[in-house]
Amino acid sequence: MKQTRLWMLAAIFTILCGASVISSCGNNDDNPVVTPEKPQKNFFPSWNSCEALTVLQKYVEDVTNPQSPNFISAEDRIATFDMDGTFVGELYPSYFEYNMLEYRVLDDPNYRDKAPEDVRETAQDIRDFVRHGKALPDHFDMKHAYAAAKAYAGMTIAEFDAYVKAYAALPANGFEGMTYGQSFYKPMLEVFDYLRANGFTFYVVSGSDRFICRALVESIGIEPNRVIGMDVKLMSSSQGEVAGVNYTMGREEDIVRTDELIIKNLKTNKVLQITQEIGKVPVLSFGNSGGDSAMHNFCLGNTKYRTEAFMLIADDDARDHANRDKALKLGTQWREAGYHVISMRDDFRTIYGTGVKKVDFTFPEN
């Protein structure tokens, strides 16, 4: 009986050792264990393979790798984006805020008879530009800013937000199947998703009115405190001529817009506002025009971290209302300045998504 037990123990030991050997063999270099890789999300279904996208992905992979000498901690992964022409359409046939001011002053029955003469003149400049191809006056961005401040003065923040969203719900001129409020560049929204997934915080830094920008980007999940733009002075609804430092707002009061322009957020003003509101130098910057160059240069001048800057050019005259020759010249200019160029025609599989079609502009008879 004792011998039988010893024989059984020896057999069990042999079996266990064999299993151990098999397990060991299964993990040697000649017979590696194949573990299925976790599938990687395709963040960019609306993009073609292109240089700009490759640069962006390699950059993000580098600076988010803790083993890289270029690693950037999440709190410093700051990206800034212009809005109009960078991720929102601007060729229908002009900026959203220009089109809205034209409507407000010349067509809105609740305001058109109240508009001051200089505001009416500014709105007519826009109408002559978009309908008749007449050149806008020099420094029109500032002329528009002053006129817009007056045109919406007295509105509460809630009233202005509702006004913007009501106009944004109108069909986008020059397109079929899309409203103004839906006119986001789908590939650029994918950039937002990609950066968010990789621990970046991004800000909209626009020349357009801050509260217009907030109303437009709300639908794509960008929080209002991530928006920087043109600003007018605000006041409490019962404040009157009393300075804010001497006035205590009541619970029943609203915040209203005034006709006093504080800042037009273009060029170096963008840098000043980024510095005041974010307090950090961005490591990524995206834009589409000369008004964004200062913001790009500020980013590229960051001496602490590796940085990149991208310019989008509107070179697609088949799917959008673009001036291709002008866009290509700008592309050359931006490359020479050290920015990476994103081509809407070559790099985007779609611009606005399926079901959207470019059509001729239409205008009422007035």
C-alpha positions, 0 to 999 in steps of 0.5 A: 500500500505504501509503495502504491501511494509513493507511485501515485505521488510520483505520477502527480509530480511528473504531471505537474512538472510537465505542465510547468514545462509546457507553460514555460515553453509556451512563453519562450521566444520561439513560441510567443503567446499571442495576446489580441491587441486592443483595437485603436479608435479611428479618430479621423474618419473624415480625413485623408492621409496627409502631412498635416494630420501625420504631424499632429498625431506624431506630435501628440504621441510624443508629448503625451509619452512619459518616456519622451524628453518632450513629455508635457504634463496634462495641465500644460497641454493647452491648444488654441483655435480660431473659430471662423474659417478654422472649424466654422464656415465663413464663406456664406458669403461672409462671417456669421457675425457680419451676416447677422448684423446685416439682418439685424439692421436692415431686415429685423422688423423689431430693430431696423427702424431704430438703428443709428445712421452709422450702424445702418451704414455699416450694415449696408457695407456688408450687404454691398459686399456680399450681394454686389461684390463691392470691397469693404472699407479699410479697417472694416473689422473695427467699424463692424465691431463698433456698430455691433456693440451699438446694434445689440446694446440693451439686450440681456445675455440670455436675450442675445444668446437666444437671438444668435441661436435663432439666426443660426437656425436659418439655412446657411446661404450657399448651401443645401441641407445645413443651417448656419449653426450646423456649419462646422468642419467635421474633420476639425471636430475630430481634432477636438475629440482626439485632443480631448482623449489625449488630455489636452484642454482647448480654447476658442480664441476668435475675433468674433463676439465672445457671446456669439462664439459661446452660442455657436459652440455650445452644441459641440460641447465647448464650455463657455469658459473656454471661449475668448472673443471680442468683448463689449462692456457689460452692466447690471440692468439697474446700474445706470451711470453708477460705476460697478465698484460703487454699485451692488447688484440686486438678485432680480437684476440681469446682466445687459450688453452696452454699446461700449467696445472693450476689445476686438480680439485680433492679431496681438490682442489674441495673445494679450487675451490668452495671457490674461485669461489662460495664463499659460503659453499654448503648445498647439495653435490652429487658425486660418488667416493673418489675424491668427499669426500672432497667436501662432508665433506666441505658441511657437515661441514657447521655450519650455515645450515642443510646439506646433502651429497649423493654418487651414486654407479654404482651397476647395471651390467644389464643396465650398465657396472658396477662392482657390488661387488666393488660398494657394498663395496663402498656403505658400505664405504660411509654410514660409512662416513655419506653420503646417498647412491643412488643405480643405480640398486635399486633406478633408474627405468631407467638409460639412458631412453627408447631405450638405451640398454647395449651391448658388447664393440667393438674396431677397429683392431688397 
